[in-house]
Amino acid sequence: EEAGVPSEWIQNDSSNTVDTPDTVFSDHTHDPLTITTAKPDGSCLKRSFYYSCDLQVPHEWTPTPVDGEVSEFRLYSMQELDEELRFGNSLRPAMRAVLLDFM
């Protein structure tokens, strides 16, 4: 939703897959990532569910921030993702889990 993905690329049908010449959407929401987090002192225990899906888009398409929740999108190489996951500190723990699921 934050990237301005055209709605026609994603639809709710019985197969849960959209396959057009340039896009492929696979819905994996039946298997969410579940992460339990807390503040360092142990308070505010919270369970979060993250629903991940795959969306193959046309090579020339660029995501655009549209709702103010994110300021930019960046394309990482697999090596950059690996290094960020192992040694970086710019991602929240929950986003690390989503990236691991992606990889």
Rosetta constraint file for C-alpha pairs under 8 A:
AtomPair CA 1 CA 5 HARMONIC 6.58 0.50
AtomPair CA 1 CA 67 HARMONIC 7.99 0.50
AtomPair CA 2 CA 64 HARMONIC 7.60 0.50
AtomPair CA 2 CA 65 HARMONIC 5.63 0.50
AtomPair CA 2 CA 66 HARMONIC 5.74 0.50
AtomPair CA 2 CA 67 HARMONIC 5.85 0.50
AtomPair CA 2 CA 68 HARMONIC 7.76 0.50
AtomPair CA 2 CA 69 HARMONIC 6.74 0.50
AtomPair CA 2 CA 70 HARMONIC 6.92 0.50
AtomPair CA 3 CA 63 HARMONIC 4.77 0.50
AtomPair CA 3 CA 64 HARMONIC 4.94 0.50
AtomPair CA 3 CA 65 HARMONIC 5.15 0.50
AtomPair CA 3 CA 66 HARMONIC 6.32 0.50
AtomPair CA 3 CA 73 HARMONIC 8.00 0.50
AtomPair CA 4 CA 63 HARMONIC 6.29 0.50
AtomPair CA 4 CA 64 HARMONIC 5.74 0.50
AtomPair CA 4 CA 65 HARMONIC 6.70 0.50
AtomPair CA 4 CA 66 HARMONIC 5.90 0.50
AtomPair CA 5 CA 9 HARMONIC 7.28 0.50
AtomPair CA 5 CA 63 HARMONIC 7.15 0.50
AtomPair CA 6 CA 10 HARMONIC 7.61 0.50
AtomPair CA 7 CA 11 HARMONIC 7.26 0.50
AtomPair CA 9 CA 18 HARMONIC 6.83 0.50
AtomPair CA 9 CA 23 HARMONIC 6.75 0.50
AtomPair CA 9 CA 24 HARMONIC 7.70 0.50
AtomPair CA 9 CA 25 HARMONIC 7.12 0.50
AtomPair CA 10 CA 18 HARMONIC 6.49 0.50
AtomPair CA 10 CA 25 HARMONIC 6.45 0.50
AtomPair CA 11 CA 16 HARMONIC 7.58 0.50
AtomPair CA 11 CA 17 HARMONIC 7.94 0.50
AtomPair CA 11 CA 18 HARMONIC 6.92 0.50
AtomPair CA 12 CA 16 HARMONIC 6.15 0.50
AtomPair CA 13 CA 17 HARMONIC 7.52 0.50
AtomPair CA 16 CA 25 HARMONIC 7.95 0.50
AtomPair CA 16 CA 26 HARMONIC 6.42 0.50
AtomPair CA 16 CA 27 HARMONIC 5.70 0.50
AtomPair CA 17 CA 24 HARMONIC 7.17 0.50
AtomPair CA 17 CA 25 HARMONIC 5.45 0.50
AtomPair CA 17 CA 26 HARMONIC 4.99 0.50
AtomPair CA 17 CA 27 HARMONIC 6.63 0.50
AtomPair CA 18 CA 23 HARMONIC 7.50 0.50
AtomPair CA 18 CA 24 HARMONIC 5.54 0.50
AtomPair CA 18 CA 25 HARMONIC 5.10 0.50
AtomPair CA 18 CA 26 HARMONIC 7.06 0.50
AtomPair CA 19 CA 23 HARMONIC 5.97 0.50
AtomPair CA 19 CA 24 HARMONIC 4.67 0.50
AtomPair CA 19 CA 25 HARMONIC 6.74 0.50
AtomPair CA 20 CA 24 HARMONIC 6.49 0.50
AtomPair CA 22 CA 56 HARMONIC 7.68 0.50
AtomPair CA 22 CA 57 HARMONIC 6.15 0.50
AtomPair CA 22 CA 58 HARMONIC 5.06 0.50
AtomPair CA 23 CA 55 HARMONIC 7.03 0.50
AtomPair CA 23 CA 56 HARMONIC 5.16 0.50
AtomPair CA 23 CA 57 HARMONIC 4.68 0.50
AtomPair CA 23 CA 58 HARMONIC 6.17 0.50
AtomPair CA 24 CA 54 HARMONIC 7.76 0.50
AtomPair CA 24 CA 55 HARMONIC 5.63 0.50
AtomPair CA 24 CA 56 HARMONIC 4.88 0.50
AtomPair CA 24 CA 57 HARMONIC 6.85 0.50
AtomPair CA 25 CA 53 HARMONIC 7.36 0.50
AtomPair CA 25 CA 54 HARMONIC 5.72 0.50
AtomPair CA 25 CA 55 HARMONIC 4.48 0.50
AtomPair CA 25 CA 56 HARMONIC 6.39 0.50
AtomPair CA 26 CA 53 HARMONIC 5.88 0.50
AtomPair CA 26 CA 54 HARMONIC 5.22 0.50
AtomPair CA 26 CA 55 HARMONIC 6.53 0.50
AtomPair CA 27 CA 52 HARMONIC 7.62 0.50
AtomPair CA 27 CA 53 HARMONIC 5.05 0.50
AtomPair CA 27 CA 54 HARMONIC 6.83 0.50
AtomPair CA 28 CA 32 HARMONIC 7.47 0.50
AtomPair CA 28 CA 51 HARMONIC 7.23 0.50
AtomPair CA 28 CA 52 HARMONIC 6.19 0.50
AtomPair CA 28 CA 53 HARMONIC 5.35 0.50
AtomPair CA 28 CA 54 HARMONIC 7.84 0.50
AtomPair CA 29 CA 51 HARMONIC 5.19 0.50
AtomPair CA 29 CA 52 HARMONIC 6.34 0.50
AtomPair CA 29 CA 53 HARMONIC 6.97 0.50
AtomPair CA 31 CA 51 HARMONIC 7.46 0.50
AtomPair CA 32 CA 49 HARMONIC 6.03 0.50
AtomPair CA 32 CA 50 HARMONIC 5.45 0.50
AtomPair CA 32 CA 51 HARMONIC 4.78 0.50
AtomPair CA 32 CA 52 HARMONIC 6.79 0.50
AtomPair CA 33 CA 49 HARMONIC 5.68 0.50
AtomPair CA 33 CA 50 HARMONIC 5.02 0.50
AtomPair CA 33 CA 51 HARMONIC 6.48 0.50
AtomPair CA 33 CA 52 HARMONIC 7.75 0.50
AtomPair CA 33 CA 97 HARMONIC 7.65 0.50
AtomPair CA 33 CA 98 HARMONIC 7.50 0.50
AtomPair CA 34 CA 47 HARMONIC 6.92 0.50
AtomPair CA 34 CA 48 HARMONIC 5.76 0.50
AtomPair CA 34 CA 49 HARMONIC 4.70 0.50
AtomPair CA 34 CA 50 HARMONIC 6.42 0.50
AtomPair CA 35 CA 47 HARMONIC 5.74 0.50
AtomPair CA 35 CA 48 HARMONIC 5.35 0.50
AtomPair CA 35 CA 49 HARMONIC 6.57 0.50
AtomPair CA 35 CA 94 HARMONIC 6.85 0.50
AtomPair CA 36 CA 45 HARMONIC 6.99 0.50
AtomPair CA 36 CA 46 HARMONIC 5.54 0.50
AtomPair CA 36 CA 47 HARMONIC 4.27 0.50
AtomPair CA 36 CA 48 HARMONIC 6.23 0.50
AtomPair CA 37 CA 44 HARMONIC 7.96 0.50
AtomPair CA 37 CA 45 HARMONIC 5.76 0.50
AtomPair CA 37 CA 46 HARMONIC 5.35 0.50
AtomPair CA 37 CA 47 HARMONIC 6.42 0.50
AtomPair CA 37 CA 48 HARMONIC 7.91 0.50
AtomPair CA 38 CA 42 HARMONIC 5.47 0.50
AtomPair CA 38 CA 43 HARMONIC 5.84 0.50
AtomPair CA 38 CA 44 HARMONIC 5.29 0.50
AtomPair CA 38 CA 45 HARMONIC 4.40 0.50
AtomPair CA 38 CA 46 HARMONIC 6.20 0.50
AtomPair CA 39 CA 43 HARMONIC 5.46 0.50
AtomPair CA 39 CA 44 HARMONIC 6.05 0.50
AtomPair CA 39 CA 45 HARMONIC 7.26 0.50
AtomPair CA 50 CA 98 HARMONIC 7.58 0.50
AtomPair CA 52 CA 98 HARMONIC 7.13 0.50
AtomPair CA 57 CA 61 HARMONIC 6.76 0.50
AtomPair CA 63 CA 73 HARMONIC 6.66 0.50
AtomPair CA 64 CA 72 HARMONIC 7.38 0.50
AtomPair CA 64 CA 73 HARMONIC 7.29 0.50
AtomPair CA 65 CA 69 HARMONIC 7.67 0.50
AtomPair CA 65 CA 70 HARMONIC 6.12 0.50
AtomPair CA 65 CA 71 HARMONIC 6.28 0.50
AtomPair CA 65 CA 72 HARMONIC 6.19 0.50
AtomPair CA 65 CA 73 HARMONIC 7.46 0.50
AtomPair CA 76 CA 80 HARMONIC 5.75 0.50
AtomPair CA 76 CA 81 HARMONIC 6.18 0.50
AtomPair CA 77 CA 81 HARMONIC 6.33 0.50
AtomPair CA 78 CA 82 HARMONIC 6.10 0.50
AtomPair CA 79 CA 83 HARMONIC 6.19 0.50
AtomPair CA 80 CA 84 HARMONIC 6.09 0.50
AtomPair CA 81 CA 85 HARMONIC 6.09 0.50
AtomPair CA 81 CA 99 HARMONIC 7.82 0.50
AtomPair CA 82 CA 86 HARMONIC 6.20 0.50
AtomPair CA 83 CA 87 HARMONIC 5.70 0.50
AtomPair CA 83 CA 88 HARMONIC 6.60 0.50
AtomPair CA 84 CA 88 HARMONIC 4.13 0.50
AtomPair CA 84 CA 89 HARMONIC 7.09 0.50
AtomPair CA 84 CA 90 HARMONIC 7.63 0.50
AtomPair CA 84 CA 91 HARMONIC 7.91 0.50
AtomPair CA 85 CA 96 HARMONIC 6.35 0.50
AtomPair CA 91 CA 95 HARMONIC 6.12 0.50
AtomPair CA 91 CA 96 HARMONIC 6.51 0.50
AtomPair CA 92 CA 96 HARMONIC 6.57 0.50
AtomPair CA 93 CA 97 HARMONIC 6.68 0.50
AtomPair CA 94 CA 98 HARMONIC 6.57 0.50
AtomPair CA 95 CA 99 HARMONIC 6.20 0.50
AtomPair CA 96 CA 100 HARMONIC 6.20 0.50
AtomPair CA 97 CA 101 HARMONIC 6.23 0.50
AtomPair CA 98 CA 102 HARMONIC 6.28 0.50
AtomPair CA 99 CA 103 HARMONIC 6.15 0.50
